[in-house]
Amino acid sequence: MYLPGAFVLALGALRAEPRITEAFRTGDGYGWDRHDADVFDGCELFFRPGYLANLVPSWIPALNDVQDKLAAGARVADVGTGLGASAVLLAQAFPAATISGSDYHHGSIELARKRAAEAGVANRVSFEVASAQTFSGAGYDLVTTFDCLHDMGDPLSAARHIRQALAPDGTWLIVEPAAGDTVEANLNPVGRIYYSASAFLCVPNALSQPGGYALGAQAGEGPIRQIAADAGFTQFRRVTETPFNNVYEARP
Ligand SMILES: C[S@@+](CC[C@H](N)C(=O)[O-])C[C@H]1O[C@@H](n2cnc3c(N)ncnc32)[C@H](O)[C@@H]1O
């Protein structure tokens, strides 16, 4: 982990404090896209080391069948990709795979394109500005959502769209903040950090979007499992976890 990234993220989010306070009064929410640029950079600084340490060495091998498909040249959609850290890591580890990243925030996608070019993988990693409910393409072997499903106002429509976009034997890798299903289970240092981040970032973002959900970073396994089931996924399991993330696999 790289904890300084969490401070860049937190201090960036605090710049919107008066507007977020007002958004709590009105109930209008406050979109991710309206935040200071430090929020996007800090988010990548904080999460990327965890992905670097875990995604290829442990999370992908924990999924059924996925590693071999990636090595053979799988088609991947990375939804809510932010600055594209996860998309670039997958492309670097699996030279035959092609990755389509998407995010509803235009500024993040511009930076993600730069990151992919700097990493020398732009020929196999493309990006589009699109929501999780509308991203393009079909027949994906793997769809990934890293730390973003709980941010969405309509995670159920996103899950339905992901299911439609997957090949019949495809996999949805869901990486979410580490959280238990009860308040008591979150009364620990990571839970305290994530409750604060959730109040400033995740819940206001969800409320700024249509859909009526406000899961926040403390969604826990129960609500994520429910969304997958409601979207028609027939298989769901928690495959692994770290101090900062719960990792789930859903299959059509
Ligand atoms: C906490 S950040 C995570 C970014 C990136 N996946 C990562 O792990 O570094 C949440 C991301 O979700 C995106 N997002 C929020 N609502 C979205 C939606 N409805 N559709 C697509 N992306 C969305 C935000 O723009 C932001 O990039």
The ligand as an SDF file (V2000), in Angstrom:
LIG
                    3D

 27 29  0  0  0  0  0  0  0  0999 V2000
  -13.0430    5.3730   -6.6060 C   0  0  0  0  0  0  0  0  0  0  0  0
  -12.8590    5.6930   -8.3190 S   0  0  0  0  0  0  0  0  0  0  0  0
  -12.0230    4.2040   -8.8950 C   0  0  0  0  0  0  0  0  0  0  0  0
  -11.3210    4.3980  -10.2150 C   0  0  0  0  0  0  0  0  0  0  0  0
  -10.5200    3.2030  -10.7110 C   0  0  0  0  0  0  0  0  0  0  0  0
  -11.3720    2.0700  -11.0480 N   0  0  0  0  0  0  0  0  0  0  0  0
   -9.4890    2.8000   -9.6880 C   0  0  0  0  0  0  0  0  0  0  0  0
   -9.6680    1.7530   -9.0560 O   0  0  0  0  0  0  0  0  0  0  0  0
   -8.4950    3.5080   -9.5230 O   0  0  0  0  0  0  0  0  0  0  0  0
  -14.5120    5.4840   -8.9310 C   0  0  0  0  0  0  0  0  0  0  0  0
  -14.6580    5.6860  -10.4270 C   0  0  0  0  0  0  0  0  0  0  0  0
  -15.9840    5.3900  -10.8100 O   0  0  0  0  0  0  0  0  0  0  0  0
  -16.3470    6.3100  -11.8350 C   0  0  0  0  0  0  0  0  0  0  0  0
  -17.8130    6.3210  -11.9290 N   0  0  0  0  0  0  0  0  0  0  0  0
  -18.7080    6.7980  -11.0340 C   0  0  0  0  0  0  0  0  0  0  0  0
  -19.9430    6.5970  -11.4670 N   0  0  0  0  0  0  0  0  0  0  0  0
  -19.8450    5.9810  -12.6620 C   0  0  0  0  0  0  0  0  0  0  0  0
  -20.8010    5.4790  -13.5950 C   0  0  0  0  0  0  0  0  0  0  0  0
  -22.1160    5.5540  -13.3760 N   0  0  0  0  0  0  0  0  0  0  0  0
  -20.3330    4.8890  -14.7140 N   0  0  0  0  0  0  0  0  0  0  0  0
  -18.9990    4.7660  -14.9370 C   0  0  0  0  0  0  0  0  0  0  0  0
  -18.0670    5.2180  -14.0920 N   0  0  0  0  0  0  0  0  0  0  0  0
  -18.4820    5.7990  -12.9520 C   0  0  0  0  0  0  0  0  0  0  0  0
  -15.7180    7.6100  -11.4040 C   0  0  0  0  0  0  0  0  0  0  0  0
  -15.6120    8.5320  -12.4580 O   0  0  0  0  0  0  0  0  0  0  0  0
  -14.3740    7.1090  -10.8800 C   0  0  0  0  0  0  0  0  0  0  0  0
  -13.3980    7.0810  -11.8990 O   0  0  0  0  0  0  0  0  0  0  0  0
  1  2  1  0
  2  3  1  0
  2 10  1  0
  3  4  1  0
  4  5  1  0
  5  6  1  0
  5  7  1  0
  7  8  2  0
  7  9  1  0
 10 11  1  0
 11 12  1  0
 11 26  1  0
 12 13  1  0
 13 14  1  0
 13 24  1  0
 14 15  1  0
 14 23  1  0
 15 16  2  0
 16 17  1  0
 17 18  1  0
 17 23  2  0
 18 19  1  0
 18 20  2  0
 20 21  1  0
 21 22  2  0
 22 23  1  0
 24 25  1  0
 24 26  1  0
 26 27  1  0
M  CHG  2   2   1   9  -1
M  END
$$$$
